[in-house]
Amino acid sequence: VSDKSNRRTRNGADNAFNPMLPPEAAAQYPYDQLADNEIEQMGLSIFGQASYRLTEKLTVTAGLRYEIEDSGLEVDNSFERDGQEFVFPLLGAVPAAFDKETQFSAISPKFSLGYQVSENAFLYANVTRGYRPGGVNEFVLDENRATFDPEFSWNYELGTKNTFADNKIKLNATLFYINYTGLQLFNVLDL
């Protein structure tokens, strides 16, 4: 997948009233940021699972997923004020042009137990490892901050599936718990 973006962002005059900025920085507003970026991503995953009946009512399932993803980023950022090229290091408003590549991979297991309590009632428990690959961030100006790490999670699920009244009523319930590591969030910070 390839995605190109051309973006002009106005850093408005209202920033000049930010009390956190020294007067010489506040005087530099307004200015525009021009971004001409391209992101390329390619991913591949393989998944398989198998189930085994331990008893007449108890089944165990195990699965495994392998995933690999490559990401590439070409960044070309520049700045303008009043239609002229603008460079002001104190605001981070300096041209940035760089290429960045990343590759991430992970193995994600899955385990589950299913118990057929009766013809109309089934209980199950699942444990899976979730994965979201790291990548590249086109919204940064600092090449050293352009990559981010993958996100992992352990997902725990307990549930039941039931039918009543000659299969006319279904009642299903599930309890989830997720434990994240390296949670990825997208935030726009107005600094």
ROLUMDREN-408517 format. One record per residue (C-alpha): residue in one letter; x, y, z. Coordinates in steps of 0.05 Angstrom, whole numbers, plus 5000, padded with zeros to 4 digits. Layout:
# ROLUMDREN-408517
AXYZ
...
//
This chain:
# ROLUMDREN-408517
V500050005000
S502750684982
D499851345008
K502052034986
S500152665022
N500953395006
R498953825064
R499254565082
T498254715155
R497155425180
N500355575247
G495956165263
A497056835294
D493256615356
N499656235376
A502956905387
F498856975451
N501656325482
P504556535549
M509355945546
L513056245486
P518456775493
P516757425457
E521757305400
A518456635385
A511356895391
A513057435340
Q514456905286
Y507056715277
P503356605231
Y507056135184
D505255535141
Q508154835142
L508354485074
A508853725077
D510053285016
N510552575044
E509751865020
I508751235062
E509350535034
Q507249925074
M507449185058
G505248625105
L504747875105
S501547415156
I500546665163
F495546355212
G493645655231
Q489845315286
A487844615307
S482744345356
Y482843695396
R477043385434
L479843175503
T473242885526
E466142835498
K464843535525
L471643885530
T475444145469
V482144495468
T484444945410
A491345235396
G493245715341
L499246105318
R499946725275
Y506447005245
E506247705218
I511548145185
E510848865161
D515549345125
S514250095126
G517850635089
L517151395094
E519651955050
V518852635084
D519753315053
N517453885099
S518554625088
F515855265117
E513255925090
R511356595118
D508057125075
G509556685013
Q517056665029
E521356095054
F521456105130
V526555805178
F526155905253
P529655365295
L526655595362
L519755385337
G522354755304
A520555085238
V526454835198
P526254445133
A526353685142
A527653185087
F529252465103
D527651735087
K526151225142
E524750475138
T522449985191
Q521049245195
F517148905251
S514948195261
A511447795315
I508847115333
S501947125365
P499246495399
K491946325414
F489345825465
S482145645480
L477945145518
G470744985503
Y466144595548
Q459244345524
V455444355590
S449044105557
E445644115489
N443544835503
A449445115542
F456745215523
L462445535563
Y469045775534
A475546125553
N480446445504
V487446725513
T490547075453
R496447535441
G494748145400
Y499748525357
R499749185320
P506249315283
G510549925294
G511750395237
V513451095214
N510251755232
E509752275177
F507752825225
V514552925258
L520153375236
D525753015273
E528252405236
N530352075301
R523052085325
A519951845260
T519151115280
F514850805333
D514950115366
P509749565361
E503849485407
F502448815441
S496648575483
W494447955520
N486947855511
Y483047425561
E475847225547
L470746815587
G463946685557
T457746275552
K452746125496
N445845885514
T439145735481
F432345685514
A425045555496
D426445055440
N432045485411
K427446095405
I431546505456
K439146585454
L443146865512
N450546985502
A455147345551
T462547495548
L467547795598
F473848115568
Y480348345599
I485948635557
N493048795581
Y496749265533
T504149385526
G506649965484
L499650225469
Q499550645406
L495551285410
F494951845359
N495052535391
V495753225362
L499453655411
D499154405407
L505954595436
//
